[in-house]
Amino acid sequence: MITDKIEDIRFIPKRIISVVPSQTELLFDLGLEHEVLGITKFCIHPKEICQTKTIIGGTKNLNIEKIISLQPDLIIANKEENVKEQIELLSEKFPVWLTDVNNYNDALLMIEDLGKITQTSEKANSISQSIQEQLSAPIFNKKRKAIYLIWKSPFMTIGGDTFIDSMMHIAGFENTFHHLTRYPEIELKSIANSDCEFVLLSSEPYPFNQKHVDELKKALPHKNIIIVDGEMFSWYGSRMLKSATYFKDLFTSLMNSD
């Protein structure tokens, strides 16, 4: 069974496998350390708990046999982050709750729904409320035009129908490629010819570093090239509680460097 409806989960899960890093962290913040048996190698927060769990592969390369050996009563996956064929295969043996988070409001709903499924609604609603108190209104009214890169060779950016786009807006940026969808490939000349002021190099999924900043500065001398923490822009879940402070510090540092 694969479902995105909480009413289809008619039991309290006690043997959970999470194959999405941001949702894994949320499960632990909901107090479900003992219920979560298996996680991916990219599930890294909180480190001290993740180190005690069975690793069942990567988000897009799940170890099906290891998952079967753990005999979960619920697998928590995501439509975008996991491979459809692998999830369908697992759903033949185990219930799968499949999330689909494309914007800020989707993330809040996912948090609250996970609380209902796991009987931790009080904690889940508290997390959701705290996020809303910090992020519901844009932190900065004056937007700076920016391009957010998630990949190199080829360069890939994000469109307006993504969770990252909504977080960019909250952080104080106007996505230059908001009119595009999902994660399109773009050429360097498109970035050079755009009216963006900033090029944000995400720390994940591609591990951009200072070497890439230096390379792009040569190719894009009129753009401000900076590395940003990808978790703060792309992790939907309790990590969003840390985003407000990060965004304020980031935007303030950029404005002070003008």
C-alpha positions in Angstrom: 0.0 0.0 0.0 1.2 3.5 -0.9 -0.8 6.4 0.4 -0.6 10.1 1.1 -3.7 10.1 3.3 -3.4 9.9 7.1 -6.7 8.1 7.4 -5.2 5.1 5.5 -2.8 4.5 8.4 -5.2 2.9 10.9 -2.6 1.8 13.4 0.1 3.4 15.5 3.5 2.6 13.8 6.1 1.0 16.1 8.7 -0.1 13.5 9.4 2.8 11.2 11.8 3.2 8.4 12.4 6.7 7.1 14.0 7.2 3.7 14.0 11.1 3.7 16.6 12.9 5.8 14.5 15.9 6.7 11.6 13.7 7.8 14.0 11.5 9.8 15.1 14.5 11.8 11.4 15.4 12.4 10.6 11.9 13.6 13.4 12.1 16.2 12.2 15.6 17.3 8.8 14.1 17.8 10.3 11.7 20.3 10.2 8.6 18.1 13.8 7.5 18.6 12.9 4.0 19.6 10.2 3.6 16.8 12.6 4.4 14.0 14.7 1.4 13.0 16.2 2.3 9.7 17.4 5.5 8.0 19.4 6.5 4.9 23.1 7.3 4.9 22.1 11.0 4.3 20.0 11.1 7.5 22.5 12.9 9.7 20.5 14.9 12.3 20.8 14.5 15.2 24.1 12.8 14.8 24.1 10.9 18.1 20.8 9.2 17.3 21.5 8.6 13.7 24.7 6.7 14.5 22.6 4.1 16.4 20.3 3.3 13.5 20.5 0.7 10.7 21.6 2.3 7.4 19.4 1.1 4.5 21.2 2.8 1.6 20.8 6.2 0.0 17.5 8.1 -0.8 17.7 7.0 -4.4 19.5 3.7 -3.9 17.6 1.8 -1.2 18.8 -1.6 0.1 15.6 -3.5 -0.4 16.8 -6.7 1.2 18.0 -4.9 4.3 14.6 -3.0 4.6 12.8 -6.3 4.3 14.9 -7.8 7.0 13.9 -5.0 9.4 10.2 -5.8 8.9 8.9 -2.3 9.3 5.2 -1.6 9.9 5.5 1.7 8.1 7.9 3.3 5.6 7.9 7.1 5.3 9.0 8.3 1.9 8.7 11.3 -0.4 7.5 11.5 -4.0 10.4 13.6 -5.1 13.3 12.3 -3.1 12.8 8.6 -3.6 12.7 6.4 -6.7 9.2 5.5 -7.7 10.0 1.9 -8.7 11.8 1.2 -5.4 8.9 2.6 -3.4 6.4 0.6 -5.4 8.4 -2.6 -4.8 8.5 -2.0 -1.0 4.8 -1.2 -1.0 4.0 -4.7 -2.0 5.2 -5.9 1.4 4.8 -2.9 3.7 2.6 0.2 4.1 4.2 3.4 2.7 3.2 6.9 3.6 4.3 9.0 0.6 4.7 12.8 1.2 4.7 15.4 -1.5 6.1 18.7 -0.3 6.3 21.5 -2.9 6.0 24.7 -0.8 6.0 26.1 2.7 2.4 25.3 3.5 2.9 21.7 2.3 5.7 21.3 4.8 3.5 22.5 7.7 0.8 20.1 6.7 3.3 17.2 6.5 4.5 18.0 10.0 1.0 18.0 11.4 0.0 14.9 9.5 3.0 13.0 10.7 2.0 13.9 14.3 -1.4 12.5 13.7 -0.1 9.2 12.2 2.4 8.7 15.1 0.2 9.9 17.9 2.5 12.8 18.6 0.2 15.7 17.5 1.0 17.9 20.5 4.7 18.0 19.7 4.0 18.2 15.9 1.6 21.1 16.3 4.0 22.9 18.6 6.8 22.6 16.0 4.4 23.7 13.2 3.3 26.7 15.3 6.8 27.7 16.1 7.8 27.6 12.4 4.8 29.8 11.5 5.6 32.3 14.2 9.1 32.7 12.7 8.5 32.3 9.0 4.9 33.0 8.0 5.6 36.6 7.1 8.6 37.3 4.8 11.6 38.3 6.9 12.6 41.0 4.5 10.2 43.1 2.3 12.9 44.2 -0.1 13.7 41.3 -2.4 17.1 40.7 -4.0 17.0 38.8 -7.3 18.9 35.5 -7.1 19.5 32.2 -8.9 19.8 29.1 -6.7 22.0 26.4 -8.1 21.7 22.8 -6.9 23.9 21.0 -9.5 27.0 21.4 -11.7 27.8 19.8 -15.0 25.1 20.6 -16.1 24.1 23.5 -14.0 20.6 23.0 -12.5 18.4 25.6 -10.8 15.0 25.6 -9.2 11.6 26.6 -10.5 8.7 28.3 -8.9 6.9 25.1 -8.0 9.4 23.9 -5.5 9.8 24.1 -1.7 13.2 25.9 -2.1 11.5 28.7 -4.1 9.1 29.4 -1.2 12.0 29.4 1.2 14.0 31.7 -1.0 11.1 34.2 -0.9 11.0 34.0 2.9 14.7 34.5 3.1 14.6 37.7 1.1 15.3 36.6 -2.5 13.3 36.8 -5.7 14.0 33.7 -7.7 15.0 34.8 -11.2 13.8 31.5 -12.7 10.5 31.4 -10.7 8.7 31.1 -14.1 10.2 27.7 -14.7 9.2 24.4 -13.2 10.9 21.8 -11.0 14.7 21.6 -11.5 15.7 22.8 -15.0 19.1 22.7 -16.6 20.5 26.1 -17.4 23.6 27.4 -19.3 26.2 29.7 -17.9 25.3 32.3 -20.4 21.7 32.3 -19.2 23.0 33.2 -15.7 25.3 35.9 -17.1 22.5 37.4 -19.2 20.0 37.4 -16.3 19.2 40.4 -14.1 20.0 38.4 -10.9 22.3 40.1 -8.3 23.2 36.9 -6.4 24.0 33.4 -7.4 23.4 31.1 -4.5 25.5 27.8 -4.6 23.8 25.3 -2.4 25.9 23.0 -0.2 23.6 20.1 -1.3 22.8 18.0 -3.2 25.9 19.1 -5.2 28.7 19.9 -2.7 29.6 23.4 -4.0 32.7 24.9 -2.3 35.0 27.8 -2.5 36.7 26.4 -5.6 33.4 26.7 -7.4 32.9 30.2 -6.1 36.2 31.3 -7.5 35.5 29.6 -10.9 32.2 31.3 -11.3 33.5 34.7 -10.2 35.7 34.6 -13.3 32.9 33.6 -15.6 30.3 35.9 -13.9 32.3 39.0 -12.8 29.1 41.1 -12.3 27.3 38.6 -10.0 27.7 38.0 -6.3 28.5 34.4 -5.9 28.0 32.9 -2.4 27.6 29.4 -0.8 24.5 28.8 1.2 23.5 26.1 3.6 21.2 23.8 1.5 19.6 22.3 4.6 18.1 25.7 5.5 16.5 26.1 2.1 15.5 22.5 1.2 14.9 20.5 4.4 11.1 20.5 5.2 10.5 19.5 8.8 11.8 20.6 12.2 15.0 21.9 10.5 12.9 24.9 9.5 13.0 26.0 13.1 16.7 27.0 12.4 16.0 28.7 9.1 14.8 32.1 10.4 17.9 32.9 12.3 20.1 31.6 9.4 18.2 33.7 6.8 18.4 36.9 9.0 22.2 36.4 9.5 22.7 35.6 5.8 20.7 38.6 4.5 22.3 41.0 7.0 25.8 39.9 5.9 24.9 40.4 2.3 23.5 43.8 2.8 26.5 44.9 4.9 28.8 43.8 2.1 27.1 46.1 -0.4 
